[in-house]
């Protein structure tokens, strides 16, 4: 099949593209290559993808309405995996307009492209951050997500609402995936594991927020990619028996679904750091800090519905996943 993968130079998009190409599919990847983090890492990922004859890269911004419309009209994609977005909870506090352009306008241009070009299935990235002030765990797709606590989370909830509207109005099959703390080789430098590793290797202290009293549902990149590829093959269908009053919020009478995609096993932040120390063979200098604005105490995914429909169950443990990341980091940065 022919796929569009947005954010192909990004962490998850790179890995998804690599897997699709290895399976023999054609992939057109787009990315605006912005400088939110080190652009050289994005170029290095693209260099890894270059040997695939079935891959083409186009530098393009999601907010470029005419550019995206032309791309869809010319390429006639079978399916779209939309992973590009302005990421980061903390960055959204200081740079809100970047999220409007990438996450709202950008998502709309993708929906319009799918609408006008008969795309079979749109799979897009949502986020565990949509659960906001929820205290009930594990987080379920049937829970309310009406109280996000960062603009980033609000844009991801908006993406789900926009997708439902297009599924309802235009019968476009859409599936949203709420990712839970993805980590692994080729990861983002703004994420905890990358920042911690860099600081420890360079002999600098690491900032531990909420004085270490935090838990995250860390999910290894290979498990995430497996879940994405399984779910993109399962195209949502209309369900005339569904109703708002009795049905789950994660589905609809329209061809629309939302799933959590996580490990389903939250890990204490200090245990995560301990796994990193073990892999590096170095101890971290810890700088304990209060909770940051927009952050949450715990993330914990209920992935039962994804298991039921796609037989999806993550398999990589945190110690193994952290070890794989450290091996990559040492090799990539010649540590």
N, C-alpha and C positions, 0 to 999 in steps of 0.2 A: 504494500500500500504506500501511498504518498502522504507523509505527515508534515505539518508545520509544528515546530517546537519553538516557542518564544522563550527568550532568556537562555538561548543555547550556549552562551559563553558563561552562564552562571553555574553555580554549584550543582543544583539538582538537574537543570536543563542539560548540562554537559553530560552527566551520567546517563540520563534518559536517551539522549541522542546517540551516545556511544552504543548502548544496548540495542536500540532500534536498527542502527546501521549494521551491527553484528548479526542481526536476525535477517538481514537482506532487504529491509525496507528503504525507500527513498525518503530522505529527510532534508527539508529546507529549514535552516535555523536562522532566527533573527535575534538581534541584541543591539542596544544602543551604545554599549561599551562605555557607560558613564563612569565617573571617577568616585563613586560612593566608596569603593575600596580599590586597592591597587589594580590598575588596569592591566599591568603586565601578567598578573595571574589569569585574567580572562583570556589574554592572547595565548598564554601557555596552554590553556584548555583547548582553544581552537586549533592550536598546532597538533595536539593529540588526535583531533578529529580529522585533520587534513588528509591522512592516508585513505580514508574511506571515499571511494569513487561515488558512492550513493549520497554523499553529503555536500550540500552547498550552503555557504554562509552569506547572509546579506546584513549589512549594518543598517538598522532601521529603528526609528523610535516609534513606540506604540501610539504616541499622541499625534503622529503624522497621519492624519485622516486619509489624505489622498494616497499617500505611499502605501498604507495598509490595504486600502481598497483596491489599488492596482495590483498589489501582490496577490491577493486572493483571486482576482479576476484572471490573472495570467497563469497562476499555478494550479488552480483547481484541486485543492487538497481533499483527500478522503477524510482525514481526521486531524484534529488540532489538539495539541497538548500545550496549554497556555500557562507557563511557569514564570514569565517575566513580571516583575513588579518592583516597586521601590520597597525594599525590605527594611526591617528594623523598628522596634518599638521606641527606643530612645531617640533615634534620629528624627522620628516624626514629631517629637515635641518641639524641636527647634527649626525644622524644615517642612512645615505642613504642605506647602504648595507642591512640593515634589511628589507627594502622594496623590494629590488631585490629578496631576498630569498622567502619571504612570498607572495608578491603580483604579482610577475612575474613568477618565477619558480613554486610557489605554484598554481597559476591559471592554468598554463600549465599542471601540473600533474593531476588536476581535469578534464580538457578538454580531456586529453588522456584517463583517466579512463572512461569517458562518451563515447568516441569514440569506445573503444574496448569492451564495455559491454552493448550496446544497451539501454542506459538510455533514457527514454521517454522525459525528459525535464530537462534542467539545468537552474535554477534561481540563479543569482549571485548578489552580492553587488557591485554596483558602488557608486558614490558619487556626491553630488551637487558641490563639489570642482572642478569638471571637467570644470565648466563654466568659471573659471579663470578670465580673464580681461573683460569678458562681462559686459556691463553696461545696456543693454536693459533688462527691467523686465516686467512681470515675466519671469524667465528662461524657455525656451521651448526646448523640445527635438529636434526641428528643427533648433535650433541655432548652430552656429559654436562652437566647443570646442577645437580649435587649439592653444589656448594660456593659458595653465595651469600655475599657479604661485607657485606651490610646487611640489616636487618630488612625494609626496603622490598622488596628483591629476593626475600627469603624469602616474603613475602606474594604476590608475583607468581607465583612458582613454585607456591605453594599454590593459586592461582586455576586454574592449568593442571591440577593434580591433581584438584581439586574438579570441574572441568568434565568431565574424562575420566570420572570416576565417574558423573556424571549422564548423560553420553552413553551409557555402558555399561549402566547400570541402567534408564534410562527412554527410551532412543533419542532423546535431544534432540540435534540437530545443533549442535555448538559449534565455533567457530574462534577461536583465540587469536592475537593479533598482537603480536609483540615489537618495539616501537617503538625506533628509534635516534635519539636527540637531535633532537627536532623543534623547529623554529624558524620564525619568520615574524611577520607582522602580527598584532596582538591576542595576542601571546605572553605567557608567565607571567613576572612580575617577578622570580621566584627563579631563572630560568634565565640562563646566562652572557651571552647576547647582550643581553638586557634590562638586566641589571646593569651590563655594560660600557658600554652606550650611555648610561645615566643618569649613571654616574660621569664619563665623558669629557665629556659636555655640561656637567656641573656643575663641571668642573675638578678632580675628585677622582681619586686613583690607583685602579687596578684590581688586584685580587689574581690573580696567575697561579700556579696550583698546580703542584707538581712541577717548579718552576723553568722552566715552559714546555714540558717534555718530555712532552707528551700529544697524543693524536690522538682525534678524534671523527668518527663517521660522521654528520655534520650532514645532516638531511633536511628539506627545505622543506615547509611545511604543505600547500600545494596538491598536492604529490606524495603526501603521507600520505593526504589525503582521497580522492584518486583510487584509491589502493590499497585503502582501507577499502570504498569503494563497489563496486569491482570484486569484492572477495572476499565481500562480504555477499550478492552475487547467485549465488555458487557454493556451494550447500548440500552439506556433506559427507554421504557415504553410507557405509553399512556395507561392510566389506571382509572377507569370510570367508577370503580367502587370506593375510591379514596375520597374523604371529605375533611375539611378543616377541623370539624368538631370531633371526629373520631380517629383521624389518621395521624401518623407521625409527621413532625415538622421537617424530617429529612427526605420526604418524598412528596408527591403531588399527583393530581389527576393528569398533569402535564408530564412529558418525558423528562423528568428532573429528579436527581438524587444528590444527596450529600453524605459523605462518609468521613469518619475519623480515620487517620492513618498514622498509627503510632505503635509503640512497643507494648503498651498495656501494662507497664511495670515501672512505676516511678522510682527514681534513684535519688538518694540524698546527695546534695551538691558536694558535700565534703567527701562522700564515698567516691564520687566521680573524680574529684581532685586526687584522691588516694590512688585510684587506678592509673591516672596520668603520671603521678610520681613514680609508681612501680614501673611503668613502661619506659620512662625516661631514666630511671635510676638516679633521680635527683629529688630533693625535698623543696617544696615551695615555701617562699616567705609570704605569709598570709596577712593581708590588710583587711580587717573586718570592718564592714561598712553598713549603714542603715539601708533599708529597702529603697530602691529607686522609684521615682514617679513613673507610673504606667506599667510597672512590673507586677507579677502575681506570685503568690507564695508557692503554688503547686500546679503542675499540669499532669493529667492522668487520663489516658484515652480508653474509652470503652470501644473495642474494635470487633465486638461480636457480630454486628451486622455485615461488616466487610468479610469476616471469616465465613459467614453463612452463604454469602453470594459469590465470593471469589476464592474460598478456601485459603484465605490469606492469613498467615501467622508469622510474625517476625522471628528470626532464628539467631541473630548475632547478639551475643552478650556484650555488655558495656566493657568489661576488661579486654575482650577480643577486639571490639571495635576501636577502642582507644589505642590499643597496640598497633592496629593497622594504620591509624592516622599518624601516629608517631613515626612509624617506619617511612611513610610517605613524606612527612615533614622533613625528616633528616636527609632523605634522598634529594628532595626538591631544593632544599636550602643548603645542601652540603654541610650539614651540622656534624 
